[in-house]
Amino acid sequence: MGPILKFGITGLAILSAFFASRHQVAALDKIKFPYSPISYHSLPFLVAYEAKLFEKHGLAVDPIFAGASSLIVQSMLAGEADLAGMAGPAVISNVLRGGDVIQVAALVKSFSVPLYVQPSITQIGQLSGKPVGVTRFGSVSHFTAKAILDRSNVPDAIIIQTGGYPESMTALSTNAIAGAMIPAPQSVVLREKGFRELVSIKQIRDMNIRFIEQGVVARRGFAEKNPDIVKRFISAVYEGLKKIHDDKPLALKVLAKFTKISRQNMLEESYQAGIDAFAKDPRIPPEVFKDLADQLVGLKLIDGAAAQKTPLTAYYDNRYIDELEKAGFFKRLWQ
């Protein structure tokens, strides 16, 4: 074989490999993925991203921190994203206003934000008539606080919004409020300063208050036209959750990278909070949306008549989870 022919064959092989790799990259479905918050609640998304699990399922995902759930819904309705990481009241509000953002998977199915109080407070009844801080009205921390106070027969505690968890910590530290909803890792700092965890995540869970605190949402129109993408996305996220369980060092590394937290005890507490909170079964319980709609009506955040006329299935769709379950995905994942 002459040198020119050899070169031609070699060059052809190189070009073929080049174009094959270009085709493989081009074949990935591109997904803009707004999510909230930057905490352990979003760890399955972030681990899936860092471990290239989305690419494994043919997806090029661009995770974008987008703040409040209401802002994420607005961006989705504006056509800027078709999938997102969030849950809660914003899903119901958008549907009642004619939007099509629905829940397609539930990662956290209970409240996971504990109640911290001044050191002098030892019983929840002592919060009667006193201010309790939440991030924003209508937020997860607001719903958690109201549920705790109502269940504990302390309806006259004054719920105020602070703007965010750091602001809640400052207000508590300066005695401006008697209590506040503060999750890990910020809770570590409060305990070190002598503040008391009055109601823990375990105690909240024992109250059996139904709520979806984190999950995957999709535009219904997009999901119905692209069910395979939705299922591949959910598969990657739950492989991310499995990796959190199996590879703690990686999970801590990802958590540190995105939260900018370097203290080991804070990372450890956040990791454990996630392990305790994440649900291995992502199916959405319909009654959760009934409870949430009732709470929103009670807070006068949505119209009661509109909520009563709207079927619960308008807020969620379990078909993608059901199809993955039928294919044996979750059984293989957790075996």
Order of alpha helices (4+ residues) and beta strands (2+ residues): alpha-beta-alpha-alpha-beta-alpha-beta-alpha-beta-beta-beta-alpha-beta-alpha-beta-alpha-beta-alpha-beta-alpha-alpha-alpha-alpha-alpha-alpha-alpha-alpha
